[in-house]
Amino acid sequence: MEWLEVSVTVIPEIAESVAEVLSRYAPQGVAIELGEGEPESPVTVRAYLAADEQLAERRQQVAEALWHLGQLGPVPEPTFKPIADTDWTAGWKETIPILHLSEHIVIKPTWREYRPRPEELVLEMDPGMAFGTGLHPTTQLCVEALEALIQPGMRVLDLGTGTGILALAAARLGAAEVLAIDNDPNAVAVTRLNVRQNGAAHVVRVLHGSLQEVSGTYQLVLANILAPVLIKMLETGLSACVHRGGALVLSGILDEQAAEVVAAIENAGLQLADRRQKDDWVALIATA
């Protein structure tokens, strides 16, 4: 079978949104190709459309969907290139580099060889469509906060775990127990796979659910979601999950939304301890 390659090169902040759009029309999968291995480098998202009788319609649908996404952020026009009947997966695998997410956390595709430096901790995670590849500034902010706050033996809660990056990072940084929870069954399935792949099942428990399914308190709580959801969670008992003396890391917040989230933090009886920013995105750290 022949294929039509669709490629779009964008800033990392919107790569996952582009991948989600392309995945609607490319059931064989979407490849996220990093730049030079740094989180800020441009990212190329590729998808492959089967060259059948419906190709022209799908090509038009892809172009229209990306145009609509471009109204929310900078998305250039896609490039289309015919690909002969070949194993295209082998080609893009060779282009996927090692991602140095933070000072200590490195993300490596399963098929790549890498010898980490003594201070580095490697997570094996294949690039793909699920939210949480580590490219987005909100994820990077959370990992940086996690490295600053984690202590060996902590109980950690990761709300809205996505692909499980934060949960796995917490486990590798010394957490004794991590609960990773998400209300999306696809995210739960991906996280469980990543937990097994990284040999972390003895530390990380993955649960399909939401805040209402959480019981007990945690010394470190991570929530990388969206500002309106975070505010709602703060209004409905999120602070009760934070152990006295513990910390809450909130990310997924645009700069202009931060004041409203800070107000919700204070109304929930927590104290704002730190604010971190990368591009237009903010992470807030509160203490109980």
Buried (B, 14 or more C-beta within 10 A) or exposed (E): EBBBBBBBBBBBBBBBBBBBBBBBBBEEBBBBBBBEEEBBBEBBBBBBBBBEEEBEEBBEBBEEBBEEBBEEEEBEEBEBEEBEEEEBEEEBBEEBBBBBBBEBBBBBBEEEEEEEEEEBBBBBBBBBBBBBBBBBBBBBBBBBBBBEBBEEEBBBBBBBBBBBBBBBBBBBBBBBBBBBBBBBEEBBBBBBBBBEBBEBEEBBBBBBEBBEEBEEBBBBBBBBBBBEBBBBBBEEEBBBBBBEEBBBBBBBBBEEBBEBBBEBBEEBEBEBBBEBBBBEBBBBBBBB
